[in-house]
Amino acid sequence: MGRRTTTAALGTSAILLLSGLSTPALAADKVTTLDPSLTQVNILNLNDFHGAFDTGLDGVNGRNLACSVETAKATLGEDKTLLVAAGDLIGGSTFASMVALDEPTIAYLNALELKASAVGNHEFDKGFGDLTGHAMPRAAWQYLGANVYQRGTTTPALPEYAQLTVNGLRVAIIGAVTAETPSLVAPTGVSGLDFGDPVVAVNRVVDRLSDGVEANGEADVFIAEYHNGAVSNRPLADELAASTDFARIVNDTSGKVAAIFNGHTHQRYAYDAPVPGGTGTRPVLQTGATGQALGQVQLGFGADKKLVQYRATNVIPGAPTAACLADPQYVAAAKVVTDAVSYAKVVGAKVVGTITADITRAYVSTPTGPSEDRASESTLSNLQAEVWKETLDKAAYGYADIGVQNPGGVRRDLKFAKSGDETVDGQVTFAEAAMINPFANVLQSIDLTGAQFKAVLEQQWQPAGSSRPYLQLGLSKNVTYTYDPNKAVGDRITSVTIDGQALSLTKTYRVATNSFLTAGGDNFTAFRDGTNSKDSGLIDSDSFINWLGTHRPVTPSYAKQAVAVIGQPTRIPIDTPTVLDVQGLVMTSLGTPVDTTFTVYADGKKVSSFATSPIAAATVNASPVPVRVGQSSVTVRLLGRDFKSGMKTPWHTITLVADQTGTLVTVPIAVK
């Protein structure tokens, strides 16, 4: 563990100024082949592995990656090469790792001689105690967190760096995790920690190890492992403009750092970024996730130990070669994979339910294919919210009015087509179901007032600077709402309907959800204002599997429960046409049917005096967030004769019902 320091208490600008006053910044050139006369240090890197030595109960991913690692070591020189990582090696794992508490992943990376890794937010999924008491004692590598402090102090709670001698040079690997970590994991699991500015922390360690004082440790080469990164893989200038966090990593990390590795955002890139205070560039890499690629940086140093040249790339793993099959490290890693997959197959083969169609997360198209979209409503998140409600709606658990599920807690899809051990289409195995919720969150119920529940929905728009600006909650099927993303923060939810009735801001509702959300995870802090919280003792994945077993088959609901009504009027004049702009009508889960028309009701009665345009399913409104797919307009004309007699209140309800999915949009209006 790094020594206690008070430097972390300084402001960011002060830290960066100190960095600029010591050893000069690097001035290296990117090359395709390093000059063989230079002293080489080679860095292999992983990020966001998530226990993915197996992704299909066949072990292919793990064997391919292991061969790539060992081939790179043999090619570059074992004594000149390190394998390191940028976090999220465990947590959110594939079934073969998850079912064995991620111990096979740790054994696999031990076999590949991983030397050091930054902690990622997923290393804290089960709390700091599990990280330090379960994962770290089993890991042969060092877990690093230079910006993780004991609460209320500047005392590091984890080792800040690992120092290793490579080819005669002292190499310092410095790790830091996103400062958003407390909002990404159950806050109770990290309640004794503070997560500071990662760039400040890295620079502090660099300064200390380059101040010429041997007594506090010195290094010749600095490598930064950040569990944070670019939001996409567009040109560097675009990514710097898109993310303040990424811009600070690239532009403000000390110029003495030779290479920067990223994680967290699951993107693949290899940038050549200008060195602050220097004349050359340096590599900034991320490998994607789940072993899709192996980061590889070759550094060439002169006799004065100054970096002269570098080469950087992401290597795509291939099938094992004959040389790998004879390599001891590969053989050891492959045995871990084989044993773990064999165990997982036995445990995971049991059929626990059936479905009639795909039930999936939301997806968005990207240049490399469909990508999971946590900012959009999905059939699977909504289904899980319904399951939590039904599971806890019993006297023993305090009953439940509403179910809620966070999108980041849904990690896999339910596919109708048979795969693996499934013998017919529509079967759901234990492994398939268990991988959906890999974090072992406990189901809890809590009392929220209507105002507090509305505040939860408002917090889907995340705080400024968040890595994801919007997170779409899954909701039980009895909840629908409308919103207007153009309105002010805290005022975007325009109506909420529960069991066909308008939300009462003063009424108390019992909400069923998971322990991650009740603790305020993902910045849904309004949950912390709730009362009468009750822990069911039920694990989410177990509860989902049990529910599937008693609800065969399950049919997905494609009905949108959150729909935008842009510029919704508070009052509508009688006998005067008023146009409602309705957006976000199409769910982006796989297999969603396309609606074409609405049926319109006023106070429960079908009316012919309203005109609706066909639903334009391909129309996309991307800004402001969230992205809204599908659009229609509804011309409302309330006829005076309908309201001249028996009108006890000016408030009325317009309801739109989509023809295919049954999407129901409830718009409260007042007549003037």
C-alpha positions as CSV (number, residue, x, y, z in Angstrom):
1,M,0.0,0.0,0.0
2,G,1.2,3.5,-0.8
3,R,2.3,5.6,2.1
4,R,-0.1,8.2,3.6
5,T,0.0,11.5,1.8
6,T,-1.6,14.9,2.2
7,T,-1.0,15.9,-1.5
8,A,-4.5,14.6,-2.3
9,A,-6.0,17.5,-0.4
10,L,-4.6,20.0,-2.9
11,G,-6.8,21.3,-5.7
12,T,-6.5,19.9,-9.2
13,S,-4.7,22.8,-10.6
14,A,-2.1,22.7,-7.8
15,I,-1.5,19.0,-8.5
16,L,-1.0,19.5,-12.2
17,L,1.3,22.4,-11.6
18,L,3.5,20.3,-9.4
19,S,3.6,17.7,-12.1
20,G,4.9,20.2,-14.6
21,L,7.7,21.4,-12.4
22,S,9.6,18.1,-12.0
23,T,11.0,15.7,-14.7
24,P,10.3,17.0,-18.2
25,A,7.4,15.6,-20.2
26,L,7.9,12.7,-22.6
27,A,8.7,13.4,-26.3
28,A,8.3,10.0,-28.0
29,D,7.6,9.1,-31.6
30,K,5.0,6.5,-32.7
31,V,6.6,3.9,-35.0
32,T,5.6,0.7,-36.7
33,T,8.8,-1.1,-35.6
34,L,10.9,-0.2,-32.6
35,D,14.6,0.4,-33.0
36,P,16.2,-2.9,-31.7
37,S,19.0,-0.9,-30.0
38,L,16.5,0.6,-27.5
39,T,15.6,-1.0,-24.2
40,Q,12.1,-2.4,-24.6
41,V,9.3,-2.6,-22.1
42,N,6.1,-4.2,-23.4
43,I,2.7,-3.9,-21.8
44,L,-0.2,-6.2,-22.4
45,N,-3.5,-5.0,-21.1
46,L,-7.1,-6.1,-20.5
47,N,-10.1,-4.2,-19.3
48,D,-13.7,-5.1,-18.3
49,F,-13.1,-8.8,-18.6
50,H,-16.2,-9.6,-16.5
51,G,-15.3,-13.2,-16.0
52,A,-15.6,-13.9,-19.7
53,F,-13.2,-16.8,-20.0
54,D,-16.4,-18.5,-21.2
55,T,-19.3,-16.8,-23.1
56,G,-21.2,-19.8,-24.4
57,L,-20.4,-22.8,-22.2
58,D,-17.7,-23.8,-24.6
59,G,-14.6,-22.0,-23.2
60,V,-13.5,-20.7,-26.6
61,N,-13.1,-17.1,-25.5
62,G,-10.8,-18.0,-22.6
63,R,-8.6,-20.3,-24.6
64,N,-8.3,-17.8,-27.5
65,L,-7.4,-15.0,-25.1
66,A,-4.9,-17.1,-23.2
67,C,-3.1,-18.1,-26.4
68,S,-2.9,-14.4,-27.5
69,V,-1.4,-13.4,-24.1
70,E,1.2,-16.2,-24.2
71,T,2.0,-15.7,-27.9
72,A,2.6,-12.0,-27.2
73,K,4.9,-12.8,-24.3
74,A,6.9,-15.3,-26.4
75,T,7.2,-12.9,-29.3
76,L,8.1,-9.8,-27.3
77,G,10.1,-11.5,-24.7
78,E,8.9,-12.9,-21.4
79,D,11.4,-10.9,-19.4
80,K,10.4,-7.7,-21.2
81,T,6.6,-8.0,-21.0
82,L,3.9,-7.4,-18.3
83,L,0.3,-8.3,-18.3
84,V,-1.8,-5.7,-16.5
85,A,-5.5,-4.5,-16.5
86,A,-7.8,-1.6,-16.0
87,G,-10.5,-3.1,-13.8
88,D,-13.8,-4.9,-13.9
89,L,-12.1,-8.3,-14.2
90,I,-14.8,-9.8,-12.0
91,G,-18.4,-8.8,-11.3
92,G,-21.2,-8.7,-13.9
93,S,-19.6,-12.0,-15.0
94,T,-20.7,-14.7,-17.4
95,F,-22.4,-17.7,-15.9
96,A,-19.4,-20.1,-15.6
97,S,-17.6,-17.5,-13.5
98,M,-20.6,-16.1,-11.6
99,V,-21.9,-19.5,-10.5
100,A,-18.5,-20.1,-8.8
101,L,-18.2,-16.7,-7.2
102,D,-15.7,-15.5,-9.8
103,E,-13.0,-17.8,-8.4
104,P,-12.3,-19.4,-11.8
105,T,-11.7,-16.0,-13.3
106,I,-9.1,-15.2,-10.6
107,A,-7.5,-18.6,-11.1
108,Y,-7.4,-18.1,-14.9
109,L,-5.7,-14.7,-14.6
110,N,-3.3,-16.0,-12.0
111,A,-2.3,-18.7,-14.6
112,L,-1.6,-16.0,-17.2
113,E,0.6,-14.2,-14.6
114,L,-1.4,-10.9,-14.4
115,K,0.8,-8.6,-12.4
116,A,-1.5,-5.6,-11.5
117,S,-4.9,-4.1,-12.2
118,A,-6.8,-1.0,-11.3
119,V,-10.0,-1.7,-9.4
120,G,-13.1,-1.2,-11.4
121,N,-16.5,-0.3,-10.1
122,H,-17.6,-4.0,-10.4
123,E,-14.9,-5.1,-8.1
124,F,-17.0,-3.3,-5.4
125,D,-20.3,-5.0,-6.4
126,K,-20.4,-7.1,-3.3
127,G,-18.8,-4.4,-1.1
128,F,-15.3,-3.4,-0.1
129,G,-15.2,-6.3,2.4
130,D,-15.7,-8.9,-0.3
131,L,-13.0,-7.3,-2.5
132,T,-10.5,-7.3,0.3
133,G,-11.6,-10.5,2.0
134,H,-12.5,-12.7,-0.9
135,A,-11.1,-11.5,-4.2
136,M,-7.7,-10.0,-3.2
137,P,-6.5,-12.9,-1.1
138,R,-7.1,-15.2,-4.1
139,A,-5.5,-12.9,-6.7
140,A,-1.8,-13.2,-7.4
141,W,-1.8,-9.7,-8.8
142,Q,-2.1,-6.4,-7.0
143,Y,-5.4,-4.5,-7.1
144,L,-4.7,-0.8,-7.3
145,G,-6.9,2.3,-6.4
146,A,-4.9,5.5,-6.0
147,N,-8.1,7.5,-5.7
148,V,-9.8,5.3,-3.1
149,Y,-9.5,6.7,0.4
150,Q,-10.7,5.8,3.8
151,R,-13.8,7.9,4.4
152,G,-13.0,11.5,5.5
153,T,-9.2,11.1,5.1
154,T,-6.5,11.2,2.5
155,T,-5.3,7.7,3.6
156,P,-5.4,5.3,0.6
157,A,-7.6,2.3,1.3
158,L,-5.9,0.3,-1.4
159,P,-2.4,0.0,-2.9
160,E,-1.9,3.0,-5.2
161,Y,0.7,1.5,-7.5
162,A,2.7,-1.7,-8.2
163,Q,6.4,-1.4,-9.0
164,L,7.9,-4.0,-11.2
165,T,11.4,-4.3,-12.7
166,V,11.2,-5.0,-16.5
167,N,14.4,-5.3,-18.6
168,G,16.3,-3.3,-16.0
169,L,13.8,-0.5,-15.7
170,R,11.6,0.3,-12.7
171,V,8.0,0.3,-14.0
172,A,5.2,1.8,-11.9
173,I,1.7,0.7,-12.7
174,I,-0.7,3.3,-11.2
175,G,-4.4,2.4,-10.9
176,A,-7.5,4.6,-10.4
177,V,-11.3,4.0,-10.7
178,T,-14.1,6.3,-11.8
179,A,-15.1,8.7,-9.1
180,E,-18.7,7.7,-9.9
181,T,-18.2,4.3,-8.3
182,P,-20.5,5.0,-5.2
183,S,-23.4,5.6,-7.6
184,L,-22.7,2.5,-9.6
185,V,-22.6,0.0,-6.8
186,A,-24.7,-0.5,-3.7
187,P,-23.6,2.6,-1.6
188,T,-23.7,0.6,1.6
189,G,-20.9,-1.6,0.3
190,V,-18.5,1.4,0.0
191,S,-19.8,3.5,2.9
192,G,-16.4,3.6,4.5
193,L,-14.7,4.9,1.4
194,D,-14.2,8.2,-0.5
195,F,-13.5,8.1,-4.3
196,G,-11.5,11.1,-5.3
197,D,-10.4,12.6,-8.6
198,P,-8.6,9.8,-10.5
199,V,-6.3,12.2,-12.5
200,V,-5.2,14.0,-9.4
201,A,-4.4,10.7,-7.7
202,V,-2.4,9.4,-10.6
203,N,-0.4,12.6,-10.8
204,R,0.2,12.6,-7.1
205,V,1.8,9.2,-7.3
206,V,3.8,10.1,-10.4
207,D,5.2,13.2,-8.6
208,R,6.2,11.2,-5.5
209,L,7.9,8.5,-7.5
210,S,9.9,11.0,-9.6
211,D,11.0,13.5,-7.0
212,G,14.5,12.1,-6.7
213,V,14.0,10.8,-3.1
214,E,14.9,7.1,-3.2
215,A,13.5,6.7,0.3
216,N,9.9,7.1,-0.9
217,G,10.3,5.0,-4.0
218,E,11.3,6.0,-7.5
219,A,10.4,4.7,-10.9
220,D,11.7,5.1,-14.4
221,V,8.5,4.3,-16.4
222,F,4.9,5.2,-15.5
223,I,1.8,3.4,-16.8
224,A,-1.6,4.8,-15.9
225,E,-4.6,2.4,-15.6
226,Y,-7.8,4.3,-15.5
227,H,-11.2,2.6,-15.0
228,N,-12.8,5.2,-17.2
229,G,-12.6,6.2,-20.8
230,A,-14.0,7.6,-24.0
231,V,-17.8,7.2,-24.5
232,S,-17.3,5.9,-28.1
233,N,-14.4,5.3,-30.5
234,R,-14.8,8.2,-32.9
235,P,-11.7,10.4,-33.8
236,L,-9.9,11.6,-30.7
237,A,-11.0,15.2,-31.0
238,D,-14.6,14.1,-31.0
239,E,-14.2,12.0,-27.9
240,L,-12.4,14.8,-26.1
241,A,-15.3,17.1,-26.8
242,A,-17.8,14.5,-25.8
243,S,-16.5,13.7,-22.3
244,T,-15.0,16.0,-19.7
245,D,-13.7,13.0,-17.8
246,F,-11.9,11.5,-20.8
247,A,-10.5,14.9,-21.8
248,R,-9.0,15.3,-18.3
249,I,-7.4,11.8,-18.5
250,V,-5.9,12.6,-21.9
251,N,-4.9,16.2,-21.4
252,D,-4.2,16.4,-17.7
253,T,-2.4,13.2,-16.8
254,S,1.2,14.0,-16.1
255,G,3.4,14.2,-19.1
256,K,5.7,11.7,-17.5
257,V,3.2,8.9,-18.0
258,A,4.3,6.8,-21.0
259,A,1.0,5.1,-21.7
260,I,-2.6,5.4,-20.6
261,F,-5.0,2.4,-20.5
262,N,-8.7,2.9,-20.1
263,G,-11.8,0.8,-19.2
264,H,-15.4,1.1,-18.0
265,T,-17.0,2.4,-21.2
266,H,-16.4,-0.9,-23.2
267,Q,-15.0,0.8,-26.2
268,R,-12.1,-0.3,-28.4
269,Y,-9.6,2.3,-29.6
270,A,-5.9,3.1,-29.8
271,Y,-5.3,6.8,-29.9
272,D,-2.1,8.7,-30.2
273,A,-2.6,11.7,-27.9
274,P,-0.4,14.8,-27.5
275,V,1.7,14.8,-24.4
276,P,1.0,17.8,-22.1
277,G,4.2,19.8,-21.9
278,G,5.9,17.6,-24.5
279,T,6.5,17.5,-28.2
280,G,5.5,13.9,-29.0
281,T,2.5,11.7,-28.5
282,R,1.6,8.8,-26.2
283,P,-0.8,5.9,-26.6
284,V,-4.3,5.9,-25.0
285,L,-5.9,2.4,-25.4
286,Q,-9.0,0.5,-24.5
287,T,-9.7,-3.0,-25.6
288,G,-13.5,-3.1,-25.6
289,A,-14.7,-5.7,-23.1
290,T,-14.9,-9.4,-22.3
291,G,-11.6,-10.3,-23.9
292,Q,-12.6,-9.0,-27.3
293,A,-9.0,-7.7,-27.8
294,L,-5.7,-7.6,-26.0
295,G,-4.1,-4.2,-25.7
296,Q,-0.4,-4.2,-26.6
297,V,2.0,-1.3,-26.1
298,Q,5.7,-1.5,-26.9
299,L,7.9,1.2,-25.4
300,G,11.5,1.9,-26.4
301,F,13.9,3.7,-24.1
302,G,17.3,5.2,-24.7
303,A,20.4,4.8,-22.5
304,D,19.2,7.8,-20.5
305,K,16.0,5.9,-19.6
306,K,13.9,8.4,-21.6
307,L,11.1,7.1,-23.9
308,V,12.1,7.5,-27.5
309,Q,9.6,5.3,-29.5
310,Y,6.4,3.4,-29.0
311,R,4.1,1.2,-30.9
312,A,0.4,0.5,-29.8
313,T,-2.4,-1.7,-31.0
314,N,-5.3,-3.9,-30.0
315,V,-4.8,-7.5,-30.9
316,I,-7.8,-9.7,-31.7
317,P,-7.4,-13.1,-30.1
318,G,-7.3,-16.1,-32.4
319,A,-7.6,-19.9,-32.1
320,P,-4.9,-21.6,-30.0
321,T,-1.7,-22.6,-31.9
322,A,0.5,-25.6,-31.5
323,A,3.0,-23.5,-29.6
324,C,0.3,-22.5,-27.1
325,L,-0.8,-26.1,-26.5
326,A,2.8,-26.7,-25.2
327,D,3.0,-23.5,-23.2
328,P,2.8,-24.1,-19.4
329,Q,0.9,-20.9,-18.7
330,Y,-1.6,-21.6,-21.5
331,V,-2.1,-25.2,-20.3
332,A,-2.8,-24.0,-16.8
333,A,-5.2,-21.3,-17.9
334,A,-7.0,-23.7,-20.3
335,K,-7.5,-26.3,-17.5
336,V,-9.2,-23.6,-15.4
337,V,-11.5,-22.9,-18.3
338,T,-12.3,-26.6,-18.9
339,D,-13.0,-27.4,-15.3
340,A,-15.2,-24.3,-14.7
341,V,-17.2,-24.9,-17.9
342,S,-17.8,-28.5,-17.0
343,Y,-19.2,-27.5,-13.6
344,A,-21.3,-24.7,-15.1
345,K,-22.8,-27.1,-17.7
346,V,-24.0,-29.4,-15.0
347,V,-25.5,-26.7,-12.9
348,G,-26.8,-24.6,-15.8
349,A,-28.5,-27.2,-18.0
350,K,-31.7,-27.5,-16.0
351,V,-34.7,-26.0,-17.9
352,V,-36.4,-23.5,-15.5
353,G,-39.0,-21.9,-17.8
354,T,-40.3,-21.3,-21.3
355,I,-40.9,-18.2,-23.4
356,T,-42.9,-17.5,-26.6
357,A,-40.5,-15.0,-28.2
358,D,-37.3,-13.1,-27.5
359,I,-37.4,-11.0,-24.3
360,T,-34.4,-8.7,-24.4
361,R,-32.8,-5.5,-23.4
362,A,-33.1,-2.4,-25.6
363,Y,-30.7,-2.0,-28.5
364,V,-29.4,0.8,-30.6
365,S,-27.7,0.5,-34.0
366,T,-23.9,1.3,-34.2
367,P,-21.4,1.0,-37.0
368,T,-20.3,-2.4,-35.5
369,G,-23.8,-3.7,-35.0
370,P,-26.5,-3.6,-32.3
371,S,-25.4,-2.4,-28.9
372,E,-27.2,-2.5,-25.6
373,D,-29.0,0.7,-24.8
374,R,-29.6,1.5,-21.1
375,A,-31.3,4.7,-22.0
376,S,-34.3,3.0,-23.6
377,E,-37.3,1.0,-22.4
378,S,-37.1,-2.8,-22.8
379,T,-39.3,-5.9,-22.6
380,L,-36.9,-7.5,-20.2
381,S,-36.4,-4.6,-17.7
382,N,-40.2,-4.1,-17.5
383,L,-40.7,-7.9,-17.1
384,Q,-38.3,-8.0,-14.2
385,A,-39.9,-5.0,-12.5
386,E,-43.2,-6.9,-12.8
387,V,-41.6,-10.0,-11.3
388,W,-40.3,-8.0,-8.3
389,K,-43.8,-6.6,-7.7
390,E,-45.5,-9.9,-7.9
391,T,-42.8,-11.6,-5.7
392,L,-43.0,-9.1,-2.9
393,D,-46.8,-8.4,-3.1
394,K,-47.4,-10.7,-0.1
395,A,-48.0,-10.0,3.6
396,A,-44.7,-11.6,4.5
397,Y,-42.9,-8.9,2.5
398,G,-45.1,-5.9,3.2
399,Y,-47.0,-6.1,-0.1
400,A,-46.1,-4.0,-3.2
401,D,-47.8,-1.5,-5.4
402,I,-45.0,-0.8,-7.9
403,G,-42.0,-2.7,-9.3
404,V,-38.8,-1.0,-10.4
405,Q,-35.7,-2.4,-12.1
406,N,-32.5,-0.5,-13.0
407,P,-31.2,-1.1,-16.6
408,G,-27.6,-1.8,-15.6
409,G,-28.8,-4.8,-13.5
410,V,-30.0,-6.6,-16.6
411,R,-27.0,-8.1,-18.3
412,R,-28.2,-10.8,-20.7
413,D,-31.3,-11.5,-22.9
414,L,-33.7,-14.4,-23.0
415,K,-33.6,-15.8,-26.6
416,F,-36.4,-17.9,-28.1
417,A,-34.1,-19.9,-30.4
418,K,-32.6,-22.9,-28.8
419,S,-28.9,-22.9,-27.9
420,G,-26.5,-24.7,-25.7
421,D,-28.2,-27.5,-23.8
422,E,-31.7,-26.4,-24.9
423,T,-33.5,-29.1,-27.0
424,V,-36.4,-27.0,-28.4
425,D,-37.0,-23.4,-29.1
426,G,-38.4,-21.4,-26.2
427,Q,-36.7,-23.2,-23.4
428,V,-34.9,-21.1,-20.7
429,T,-32.1,-22.9,-18.8
430,F,-30.8,-22.1,-15.3
431,A,-27.7,-20.7,-16.8
432,E,-29.5,-18.4,-19.2
433,A,-31.8,-17.0,-16.5
434,A,-29.1,-16.7,-13.9
435,M,-26.8,-14.6,-16.1
436,I,-29.5,-11.9,-16.4
437,N,-29.0,-10.6,-12.8
438,P,-25.4,-11.6,-11.9
439,F,-24.9,-9.2,-8.9
440,A,-26.9,-11.1,-6.3
441,N,-28.9,-8.1,-5.2
442,V,-31.5,-8.6,-2.5
443,L,-35.1,-7.7,-3.2
444,Q,-36.4,-5.0,-0.9
445,S,-39.7,-3.1,-0.5
446,I,-39.9,0.5,0.6
447,D,-42.6,3.2,1.1
448,L,-42.4,6.2,-1.2
449,T,-44.8,9.1,-1.4
450,G,-46.1,9.9,-4.9
451,A,-43.9,12.9,-4.9
452,Q,-40.9,10.8,-4.0
453,F,-41.7,8.3,-6.7
454,K,-42.0,11.1,-9.3
455,A,-38.6,12.3,-8.1
456,V,-37.2,8.8,-8.8
457,L,-38.6,9.0,-12.4
458,E,-37.1,12.5,-12.7
459,Q,-33.7,11.1,-11.7
460,Q,-33.6,9.0,-14.9
461,W,-32.0,12.2,-16.3
462,Q,-28.6,11.7,-14.6
463,P,-26.5,14.5,-13.0
464,A,-24.4,16.6,-15.3
465,G,-21.1,14.9,-16.2
466,S,-22.4,11.4,-15.7
467,S,-21.0,8.8,-18.1
468,R,-24.6,8.0,-19.1
469,P,-26.8,11.0,-19.3
470,Y,-30.0,9.0,-19.0
471,L,-31.0,5.6,-17.5
472,Q,-34.4,4.2,-18.3
473,L,-36.0,2.3,-15.4
474,G,-38.0,-0.8,-15.9
475,L,-41.5,-0.5,-14.4
476,S,-44.2,-3.0,-13.5
477,K,-47.0,-3.2,-16.1
478,N,-49.5,-1.2,-13.9
479,V,-47.4,2.0,-14.2
480,T,-47.3,4.3,-17.2
481,Y,-46.2,7.9,-17.5
482,T,-45.7,10.8,-19.9
483,Y,-42.8,13.2,-20.0
484,D,-41.4,16.2,-21.9
485,P,-37.6,16.2,-22.2
486,N,-37.6,19.9,-23.1
487,K,-38.9,20.9,-19.7
488,A,-36.6,22.0,-16.8
489,V,-34.7,19.6,-14.6
490,G,-37.1,18.1,-12.0
491,D,-40.2,19.0,-14.0
492,R,-40.0,16.6,-17.0
493,I,-42.5,14.0,-15.8
494,T,-45.9,15.4,-16.9
495,S,-48.2,12.6,-15.7
496,V,-48.0,9.2,-13.9
497,T,-50.8,6.6,-13.9
498,I,-50.8,3.6,-11.5
499,D,-53.5,1.0,-11.8
500,G,-55.5,3.3,-14.1
501,Q,-55.5,6.1,-11.5
502,A,-53.5,9.4,-11.6
503,L,-50.5,9.4,-9.2
504,S,-51.3,11.2,-5.9
505,L,-48.3,13.1,-4.7
506,T,-49.3,12.7,-1.1
507,K,-50.3,9.0,-1.1
508,T,-47.8,6.4,0.0
509,Y,-46.9,3.6,-2.4
510,R,-45.1,0.4,-1.6
511,V,-42.2,-0.1,-4.1
512,A,-40.5,-3.4,-4.8
513,T,-37.0,-3.2,-6.2
514,N,-33.5,-4.3,-5.4
515,S,-31.0,-3.3,-2.7
516,F,-28.9,-1.5,-5.3
517,L,-31.6,1.0,-5.9
518,T,-32.9,1.4,-2.4
519,A,-29.4,2.4,-1.4
520,G,-29.5,5.2,-4.1
521,G,-27.4,3.4,-6.7
522,D,-27.1,4.9,-10.2
523,N,-27.8,8.3,-8.7
524,F,-31.4,7.4,-7.9
525,T,-31.0,9.1,-4.5
526,A,-34.7,9.8,-4.0
527,F,-35.0,6.1,-2.9
528,R,-33.0,7.1,0.2
529,D,-35.9,9.4,1.3
530,G,-38.2,6.4,1.5
531,T,-39.4,4.9,4.8
532,N,-40.3,1.5,6.2
533,S,-37.7,-0.4,4.1
534,K,-38.0,-4.2,4.4
535,D,-35.4,-6.7,3.3
536,S,-37.0,-9.8,1.8
537,G,-33.9,-11.9,2.0
538,L,-34.6,-13.0,-1.5
539,I,-31.9,-12.8,-4.2
540,D,-33.1,-11.2,-7.4
541,S,-31.7,-14.0,-9.7
542,D,-33.2,-16.7,-7.6
543,S,-36.6,-15.0,-7.5
544,F,-36.6,-14.5,-11.3
545,I,-35.8,-18.2,-11.8
546,N,-38.5,-19.3,-9.4
547,W,-41.1,-17.0,-11.1
548,L,-40.2,-18.4,-14.6
549,G,-40.9,-21.8,-13.3
550,T,-44.5,-20.9,-12.3
551,H,-45.3,-18.8,-15.3
552,R,-44.8,-21.1,-18.3
553,P,-44.7,-19.8,-21.0
554,V,-43.9,-16.1,-20.6
555,T,-44.9,-13.8,-23.4
556,P,-43.1,-10.4,-23.7
557,S,-45.1,-7.2,-23.5
558,Y,-44.1,-4.7,-26.2
559,A,-46.3,-1.9,-24.7
560,K,-44.3,1.3,-24.1
561,Q,-44.9,2.5,-20.5
562,A,-43.0,5.8,-20.9
563,V,-44.0,8.1,-23.8
564,A,-43.1,11.7,-24.5
565,V,-45.9,14.2,-25.1
566,I,-44.1,17.3,-26.3
567,G,-45.5,20.7,-25.3
568,Q,-48.5,19.1,-23.6
569,P,-51.0,21.9,-22.8
570,T,-52.4,22.2,-19.3
571,R,-55.7,23.4,-20.6
572,I,-57.6,22.8,-23.9
573,P,-60.3,25.1,-25.2
574,I,-63.6,23.6,-26.1
575,D,-64.4,23.3,-29.9
576,T,-60.8,24.3,-30.8
577,P,-58.4,21.7,-32.3
578,T,-55.3,21.1,-30.3
579,V,-52.4,19.0,-31.6
580,L,-50.4,16.7,-29.3
581,D,-46.9,15.7,-30.5
582,V,-46.5,12.1,-29.2
583,Q,-42.9,10.6,-29.4
584,G,-41.1,7.5,-28.2
585,L,-43.8,5.0,-29.2
586,V,-41.5,2.2,-30.4
587,M,-39.7,-0.1,-28.0
588,T,-36.2,-1.1,-29.3
589,S,-36.1,-4.6,-27.8
590,L,-35.6,-7.4,-30.3
591,G,-38.7,-8.6,-32.1
592,T,-40.9,-5.5,-31.3
593,P,-43.9,-5.3,-33.6
594,V,-44.7,-2.0,-35.3
595,D,-47.8,0.0,-34.4
596,T,-49.5,2.0,-37.1
597,T,-52.5,3.7,-35.5
598,F,-54.1,4.7,-32.2
599,T,-57.6,4.4,-31.0
600,V,-58.5,7.5,-29.0
601,Y,-60.7,7.6,-25.9
602,A,-61.9,10.6,-23.8
603,D,-62.9,9.7,-20.3
604,G,-63.1,6.0,-21.3
605,K,-65.3,6.6,-24.4
606,K,-64.2,6.2,-27.9
607,V,-64.4,9.5,-29.8
608,S,-64.5,10.2,-33.5
609,S,-63.8,13.9,-33.2
610,F,-60.1,13.3,-32.7
611,A,-57.7,12.8,-35.6
612,T,-54.4,10.8,-35.4
613,S,-51.6,10.6,-37.9
614,P,-50.2,7.2,-38.7
615,I,-47.4,6.2,-36.3
616,A,-44.0,6.9,-38.0
617,A,-42.1,4.0,-36.5
618,A,-38.8,5.0,-38.2
619,T,-38.8,8.6,-36.9
620,V,-36.0,9.2,-34.3
621,N,-35.8,12.3,-32.0
622,A,-32.4,12.1,-30.5
623,S,-32.1,15.4,-28.6
624,P,-32.7,16.1,-25.8
625,V,-32.3,12.7,-24.1
626,P,-33.7,10.2,-24.1
627,V,-33.7,9.2,-27.7
628,R,-37.3,8.7,-28.8
629,V,-38.2,6.3,-31.6
630,G,-41.6,6.5,-33.3
631,Q,-43.8,9.6,-33.5
632,S,-47.4,10.5,-34.1
633,S,-49.6,13.5,-33.8
634,V,-53.1,13.6,-32.2
635,T,-55.5,16.4,-33.0
636,V,-57.8,16.8,-30.0
637,R,-61.1,18.5,-30.4
638,L,-63.4,18.5,-27.4
639,L,-66.9,19.3,-28.5
640,G,-68.9,21.6,-26.3
641,R,-72.0,19.4,-26.4
642,D,-70.1,16.7,-24.7
643,F,-69.3,18.8,-21.7
644,K,-72.3,21.1,-21.3
645,S,-74.2,18.7,-19.0
646,G,-73.0,16.8,-16.0
647,M,-69.4,18.2,-16.0
648,K,-68.4,18.1,-12.3
649,T,-64.7,19.0,-12.9
650,P,-62.7,20.6,-15.7
651,W,-60.2,17.7,-15.6
652,H,-60.6,14.9,-18.1
653,T,-58.4,12.1,-19.4
654,I,-57.5,11.4,-23.0
655,T,-56.2,7.9,-23.6
656,L,-54.4,6.6,-26.7
657,V,-54.2,2.9,-27.3
658,A,-51.8,1.5,-30.0
659,D,-53.2,-1.1,-32.3
660,Q,-50.5,-3.8,-32.1
661,T,-48.5,-3.4,-28.9
662,G,-51.3,-2.1,-26.7
663,T,-49.1,0.9,-25.7
664,L,-51.4,3.1,-23.6
665,V,-50.8,6.8,-23.3
666,T,-52.8,8.7,-20.7
667,V,-52.9,12.5,-21.0
668,P,-54.8,14.4,-18.3
669,I,-56.2,17.7,-19.6
670,A,-58.4,20.5,-18.3
671,V,-61.1,22.1,-20.3
672,K,-61.4,25.8,-20.5
